[in-house]
Amino acid sequence: MDILESVLDSSSHAIFTLDHEGIVTHINHQAKERFGLFNHSQQSHGAGRLEPGDLVMLATTAMGADDGGLQQEDLAVLGIHDKKIQPGDLVAAVGVFQDDTAPRPVYKALRRRDASTLQMDVNWQGHIIQVAMNGSEASVTVDGVRYAISYFMSICQLVVLDHETGAVKFWQEKGYSARKEGAGNLLRGGSFGAKSPDGEMEVTGYYFREFFEGELFERHLQEVLSGETDRYEDQEYEINGYALMASILPAPDEKTGNGAIVKFRRFEDIKATILERNTAITAAERKYKEAEQDMLTDGGAFTSLFGSSTVMAEVKRYAYRLSQLDCNILITGESGTGKSFLARSIADVQPRRGPFITVDCSTIAPTLFESEMFGYVGGAFTGANPKGKAGFFEEADGGTIFLDEIGEVPLNIQAKLLSIIQNKTLCRVGSTKSVPVDVRILAATNRNLRQEVNEGLFRQDLYYRLSAFTVELPPLRECQEDVYFLINHLMDRIREKYGMPDKCLSGEAFSRLLSYDWPGNIRELENVLERAVVLSESDIIYDEHIRLEQEPVQMTLKEQLKAEEKRIIRRTLAQCGGNRTAAMEQLGLSKTVFYGKLKEYKIN
């Protein structure tokens, strides 16, 4: 047993094991560290609960979605009765717990959709207090001592001063969920445990749900323990409020039945990437506010093809923000949605200058990928140029390379591509000399790369490197209000291309185009219009000039309602920046119903 524990502790992964009843039998050092089951803080406090007269300072980054689900009635115990404060708001507050005779509380509230930062400075009876949220961290500073906690989605930092001594009697730290110390729970009378620099929670021997919460995680774990499912590998879960990846593997026992081994793979890498992305976007917002508005209004680079529907406006806004960061971007979407055009638009407005090299990965023969991408030295292979040749990456040095159809890149080339991203160097074919390259990568695909990772067709490490910043272009059928804009824009472009006089669409032709589902998206619309312009011998394009691949399918009322429901959910997710919790609250759906809809409509 000692050997097993030593092996577990030596692993860089967070791991714990359970018996067939779900009782934790072993947990390694990494799992304790990452879930906050250790305490390395120098600010100690004893166990207890909030008492009337205690001074409470809180910074919640999303009312209701934070730890403990802070509600209006919870703020009422601090004397705050402001009905304007809504679920999802950022709230900073200082008030006295359950004391009607105390001075009035001081607080600020902002809509989360309008701001990700909030700061409030208070002098409360001699205590200098600052409550702040900066987009990835919530903090409370009391008389120069700072109590901060980082968050992924939402959190509430709570600091409490004892009503008798004025000393800090509680503050929130990593592991709040495992400790059952959510702010809402404490304000409703829940107790908190002691903290000390060498404190450690006892986990072994307890039921796993005492420390690890997550609906999907619990269901999958029970399926493995019962033998219903063999295993789950590299699945995404939300556990204790954090998004992470875990594998649940069986641990057969002839006497008791299946136990389980749970391994959190590269937990810290995933979390760090997300936090880095959020921090970078927040830091850049001040710089691009005015430029963003210019680019997204008439005449800007992002308006020359895409429409202005709610969904597309959010996509363009997010794409422009990413264009101002020197990060790699993965562009996804069905064929014909304009991925290449978006890549070109990003390159046009980005601060980075230098060449823009486009590579269609679907047109390169597998045997030529390495030499075309990374170049070769003279004599590297039969038929090679004696002088050697620079590859696409060297040509793009100092600029941007656009890898269209990235899913077509062979696995052996994917490994070298990952090396370039990590090390910013390459080796030509036939050489051992490293060549430094400074290249921004834009990649596009219409494939489901996550599924290809699961099937072993695409490297997982490369996928996570590319997909940290992803822009998904919606299909045209989900942006029907854009069709009118696109028709007018494409007609002008086609007339200019062929040097033809002005032509317009008849009412019947226009109606037919507007009612079509456009499975081929913008590319299909352009092809249909181009054919119609050429076929029409007059200055009017009639219904008979419109040649569609498939006629619109008549849908029942139920089918139309489902299509509209799917469109609304996708639009709301776009408005909320992909935040499922915020979208769920905005739509007024329960978690079970909301996630059921995502699964039904295959919305990722």
Beta strands, then each sheet from edge to edge (+ up, - down):
strand 1: 14-18
strand 2: 24-27
strand 3: 38-39
strand 4: 48-49
strand 5: 55-60
strand 6: 90-96
strand 7: 106-110
strand 8: 117-124
strand 9: 127-134
strand 10: 137-142
strand 11: 145-150
strand 12: 156-161
strand 13: 168-171
strand 14: 191-192
strand 15: 199-200
strand 16: 232-239
strand 17: 242-251
strand 18: 259-264
strand 19: 329-332
strand 20: 356-360
strand 21: 400-404
strand 22: 425-427
strand 23: 434-436
strand 24: 440-445
strand 25: 470-472
strand 26: 504-505
strand 27: 540-541
sheet 1: 2+ 1- 18+ 17- 16+
sheet 2: 3+ 15-
sheet 3: 4+ 14-
sheet 4: 7+ 6- 5+ 12- 13+
sheet 5: 8+ 9- 10+ 11-
sheet 6: 20+ 21+ 24+ 19+ 25+
sheet 7: 22+ 23-
sheet 8: 26+ 27+
end
